[in-house]
Amino acid sequence: MIETAFERTLIASIAILTLSATTAFSQTPRTHYDKPDLSGTWDNGAGIDFVAPVQLEGGSVCVFGCDINPRGVATGDRPTYRPEVMATVRDLEERQVEKDPVLRCFPPGVPRIGPPDKIVQTETEIVFLYDDFSGNYFRIVPVDGRPHRTDIEPGYLGDAIGWWESDTLVVETINFTDDTWLTDDGSFHTTDLRVIEQIERDGDTLTWKATAHDSEVLAEPWQLRTRTAFLTDSEIVEAPPCIERDLDHMVEPLHHDNVR
């Protein structure tokens, strides 16, 4: 079949329109100071599915493996510890439901809290908001070149500062307490923990990477799996109050999956 000039022009026009539509759809909004605009609410697929208590006869509460065919323990990315602290890790892992700070309503800490659920960005600071299992949390990240604060006590979410490397937001957090875990299965850390996060936006997609440094207990820096979040119209809401349950009555004191 011989194409006419009209047909060739029509095909070319459709191709241009398709390319333009694709480019417009994936275009990343930028601020007036020429940085990617990270502001928005981001669906990162987080949740705490392992907490699904079932009331049993006699007043006991089952929080894991409550169905007839209990699921096995899932394995995921975990930090590598120095041999001399593995006994502590194993002990905390065996008693995770008893010892996990999150199940006792403590803040999850960083990087366990994962990517932010909402970001509010200005030229001089960026605010991360979280709608987490144990409550609502926030982190204020200065990006104006100021150093870490020296006038505050160690905290669950640490002290953060940020800077831009091209179109990537880099966040460094230090000054942690040692009352949180890096993830599940007894993955503890010391007050020397330092976390580096990298956040990029491509269209309506947010990419979050994090690396935990704690040479006192970790054999090497732990790079978490990359997390992806998507822009959403849904707004975060006030979290219900976290109520510490009487864990002494739990009949399945096993460790749970990390669903963040």
C-alpha positions in Angstrom: 0.0 0.0 0.0 1.4 3.4 -1.0 0.9 6.1 1.7 -0.3 9.4 0.5 1.2 12.7 1.7 -1.9 13.3 3.8 -1.6 9.9 5.5 2.1 10.5 6.3 1.2 14.0 7.7 -1.6 12.5 9.8 0.7 9.8 11.2 3.4 12.3 12.1 0.8 14.6 13.7 -0.5 11.8 15.9 3.0 10.8 16.9 3.8 14.4 17.9 0.6 14.7 19.9 1.2 11.4 21.7 4.8 12.5 22.6 3.5 15.9 23.8 0.9 14.3 26.0 3.4 11.8 27.5 5.8 14.6 28.2 3.1 16.7 29.8 1.9 13.8 32.0 5.4 13.0 33.3 6.6 16.6 33.7 8.0 17.3 37.1 6.8 20.7 38.6 9.5 23.0 39.7 9.6 25.9 42.2 10.5 29.5 41.4 14.0 28.8 42.8 14.4 26.0 40.1 14.2 22.9 42.3 11.7 20.0 42.0 8.5 20.7 43.9 8.2 17.8 46.4 5.1 19.2 48.0 2.0 17.0 48.1 0.5 14.0 49.7 2.3 10.7 48.8 0.9 7.2 48.9 3.8 5.0 49.7 1.9 1.8 50.4 2.7 1.8 54.1 0.6 0.2 56.8 0.9 -2.0 59.8 -1.0 -5.0 58.6 0.7 -7.3 61.2 -1.3 -5.6 64.0 -4.7 -7.3 63.6 -5.6 -8.4 67.1 -8.2 -11.2 67.4 -10.0 -11.8 70.8 -9.8 -15.4 71.8 -11.7 -17.4 74.3 -10.5 -16.8 77.9 -9.6 -13.1 77.2 -6.4 -13.8 75.3 -5.4 -11.7 72.3 -3.8 -13.0 69.2 -1.9 -10.5 67.1 0.0 -12.8 64.6 -0.9 -16.1 62.9 -4.5 -15.9 64.0 -6.0 -17.8 61.1 -6.2 -21.6 60.8 -3.1 -21.7 58.6 -0.7 -19.2 60.1 1.5 -17.4 57.6 5.2 -17.9 57.8 7.6 -15.2 58.8 8.6 -13.2 55.8 12.2 -12.2 55.3 13.2 -8.9 53.9 16.2 -6.6 53.8 18.0 -6.5 57.1 21.1 -4.8 58.4 24.3 -6.8 58.8 25.6 -6.7 62.4 29.0 -7.2 63.9 29.5 -10.7 65.3 30.0 -9.5 68.9 26.4 -8.0 69.0 24.5 -10.8 67.3 23.5 -12.3 70.6 21.7 -9.1 71.4 20.0 -9.1 68.0 18.9 -12.7 68.4 17.5 -12.1 71.9 15.5 -9.1 70.7 14.3 -11.0 67.7 13.0 -13.9 69.8 11.1 -11.5 72.0 10.1 -9.0 69.4 6.4 -8.6 70.3 7.5 -8.0 73.8 10.3 -5.6 73.1 9.4 -3.8 69.8 9.2 -0.1 70.7 6.5 0.5 68.1 4.1 -1.9 69.7 4.6 0.1 72.9 3.5 3.3 71.2 7.0 4.8 70.8 7.8 6.7 67.6 9.2 4.3 65.0 12.4 6.3 64.4 14.4 6.9 61.3 14.7 5.1 58.8 12.0 2.8 60.0 9.3 5.4 59.6 9.9 5.3 55.9 9.2 8.0 53.3 7.0 10.9 54.3 3.2 10.8 53.7 3.1 14.5 53.0 5.7 17.1 52.2 5.5 20.9 52.5 8.3 22.6 50.8 9.7 26.1 51.0 13.0 27.6 49.8 14.6 27.4 53.2 13.1 24.4 54.9 11.0 21.3 54.1 8.5 19.7 56.4 7.9 15.9 56.4 4.5 14.7 57.8 3.7 11.1 58.8 0.5 9.2 59.5 2.0 6.3 61.2 0.7 3.3 63.2 1.8 4.8 66.6 0.7 8.4 65.7 1.3 11.5 63.6 4.8 12.8 63.4 6.7 15.6 61.7 10.3 16.4 60.8 11.6 19.9 59.9 14.5 19.8 57.5 16.4 23.1 57.0 17.8 23.4 53.5 19.4 26.9 53.9 22.9 25.7 54.8 22.6 25.8 58.6 24.5 23.1 60.6 23.0 20.5 62.9 21.6 22.0 66.2 23.7 21.6 69.3 21.1 22.9 71.8 18.7 19.9 71.8 18.5 16.5 73.4 18.7 13.3 71.4 15.3 12.4 69.9 13.4 9.5 68.4 13.5 11.1 65.0 16.8 12.8 65.4 18.0 16.2 64.1 17.9 16.7 60.3 19.5 19.0 57.8 19.2 18.9 54.1 20.7 20.1 50.9 20.2 19.8 47.1 22.5 17.8 44.9 21.2 18.7 41.5 17.5 17.6 41.6 18.0 15.2 44.5 17.1 16.2 48.1 19.6 14.8 50.5 18.8 14.7 54.2 21.3 13.8 57.0 19.9 12.9 60.4 21.8 12.5 63.6 21.3 12.9 67.4 19.1 9.9 68.0 18.2 8.1 71.1 18.8 4.4 71.1 15.1 3.6 72.0 14.1 2.8 68.4 14.9 0.1 65.9 16.1 0.3 62.4 13.5 -2.2 61.3 12.0 -5.3 62.8 13.5 -8.5 64.1 15.5 -6.8 66.9 17.4 -4.5 64.6 18.7 -2.1 67.2 21.1 0.8 66.9 23.2 3.1 69.1 23.1 6.8 69.6 25.9 7.1 67.0 23.3 6.3 64.2 23.5 8.6 61.2 20.9 8.3 58.4 21.2 9.6 54.9 18.0 9.9 52.8 17.7 10.8 49.1 14.4 11.9 47.6 13.7 12.5 44.0 10.5 13.4 42.1 9.7 12.3 38.5 6.3 13.5 37.4 3.8 12.2 40.0 6.3 9.6 41.4 8.5 10.0 44.4 11.6 7.8 45.0 13.0 7.5 48.5 16.3 5.9 49.4 18.0 5.6 52.8 21.2 4.4 54.3 21.9 3.8 58.0 25.4 4.2 59.3 26.3 2.9 62.8 29.8 1.4 62.8 29.6 0.5 66.5 27.1 -2.3 65.8 26.7 -2.6 62.0 29.3 -4.5 60.0 28.6 -2.1 57.1 26.3 0.7 56.2 22.8 -0.6 55.6 21.1 0.6 52.4 17.3 0.0 52.6 15.3 -1.1 49.7 14.2 1.8 47.5 10.6 2.9 48.2 8.3 4.5 45.6 5.4 6.8 46.4 2.7 8.2 44.2 1.0 11.6 44.3 -2.5 11.3 45.7 -5.5 13.6 46.3 -6.2 11.8 49.6 -5.2 13.9 52.6 -3.6 12.5 55.7 -5.8 12.5 58.8 -5.3 12.6 62.6 -4.2 9.2 63.8 -6.2 7.4 66.5 -4.6 7.3 69.9 -2.0 4.6 70.3 -2.9 2.3 73.2 -0.3 0.0 74.6 -2.0 -3.4 75.0 -1.3 -5.8 77.8 1.2 -8.0 75.9 1.4 -10.5 78.8 -1.8 -12.1 77.5 -0.6 -12.5 73.9 -0.5 -16.2 72.8 1.6 -15.7 69.7 4.6 -13.7 70.8 6.3 -14.0 67.4 8.1 -11.4 65.3 6.2 -9.7 62.5 6.9 -8.5 59.0 8.2 -5.1 58.2 5.5 -3.6 56.1 6.8 0.0 55.9 
